[in-house]
């Protein structure tokens, strides 16, 4: 998904992005302390000088998201190696009232992983230890900064896997995945991180370490506090370590790419594949024509099928290759005979499977080549799933939009709606928001299926959560972070 952009940002690239405080009028900096030389010296005492970054060219990439839609003004990036150092850093920031922005791989899509003003960035980039792997129980304990792909590679050596797969796997950190409750390509099979994460260790704004690092799959003792950190986007504390339940790696993986004439055929195929493939179905993705055109035109990738209005990727994962292949082939033959599926191909090896997955995983990267991308992550009932795209296409007609396309996880009702323009357009944004959120709420969907609320969606939370729920969230925030220094301007709405 091109997430390497986050790590290769230069000062020049960052300065091309308009400051968040300028692009979003009405923002005001919170009543936080300003960074002083004495603070920097204290940070150097804790970490040593080499892990306190202050040079503009070192800090620039941490101020800008990889989508290049928001940019903060942080002057300092801190790079701790363990929980004790994070505790000391947050203890100082808490006592001084310095606002903090926790940051993992900086692959977020809602402006949650970069500063808004001059928050101090605490990066987990050096917290990369895999501490233990229990092959009998299928549990790994690791630090928050382990890159998702590196963790999966480590688990592959012992026949296990991470129950999470993202286009950003080569850059995102597992701690950031947990902090945002990332969903990904195989939630259909393995469920959300709320079920897979067995325990977390987190540091609060005061520097206090909260140890909820159980590795038991059954631990029914009191309030399940770890769940509050999963999906809280660093607003309650900074996750430093975690334990994760890891399923056995499948011995047989098959992948089919299908073309379909219309969206009702997509839904019919999804319903049928659940019945025919059952326990071996691990992923069901859809791509519309506009998204496929974007990834082939902008990145030069090749789709092996003839041009069509819709495409689907169906993956199976099991333990018996012949059995799984036979089930998939019989299913495809039936759908082709019915005319529900126009054409299809089955990738018969890891190399070909990787090539096909790129058509889906790199769409976000391809969209950026158009210029500016308005990116929306919503969940909807399947009965109105693709209507979200057609409604927005009609609403944005005549405004100079390059593309209005949709792709995503049809298996769990998660639509990725994307609108591109040559440059940022306030007129286009005003036509999208809050209309899209109102429309989604009207169909009892969620305005954020898996990317979180971050900075961009915080003031629209009421479209998905009741006033009473938001009130309780604010009370929880007050208990964990009474000074409000942890990732301010994110998740919760402005006062």
ABEGO torsion letter per residue (X at the ends): XGAAAAAABBAAAAAABBBAAAABBGBBBBBBBBBBAAAAAAAAAAAEAAABBABAAAAAAAABBAAGABBBABABBBBBABAAAAAAAAAAAAAAGBBBBBBBAGABAAGAABBABABBBBBAAABABBABBBAAAGBBBBBAABBAAAAAAAAAAAGBBBABBBAAAAABBAAAAAAAGBAEAAAAAAEBAAAABABBBBBBAAGBBBBABBABABBBBEBBAAAAABGAGGAAEBBABBBBBBBBBBABBBBBBBBBABAAAAAAAAAAAAAAAEAABABBBBBBAAAAAAAAAAAGBBBABBBBABBBBBBBBBABAAAAAAAAAAAAAAAAAAGABABBBBBABAAAAAAAAAAAAAAAAAAAAAEBBBBBBBBBBAAAAAAAAAAAAAAABGAGBABBBBBEBAAAGBBBBBBBBABBBAAAAAAAOAAAAAAAAAAGBBABAAAEAEAAAAAAAAAABBAAAAAAAAAAAAAABAAGABGBGBGBBBX
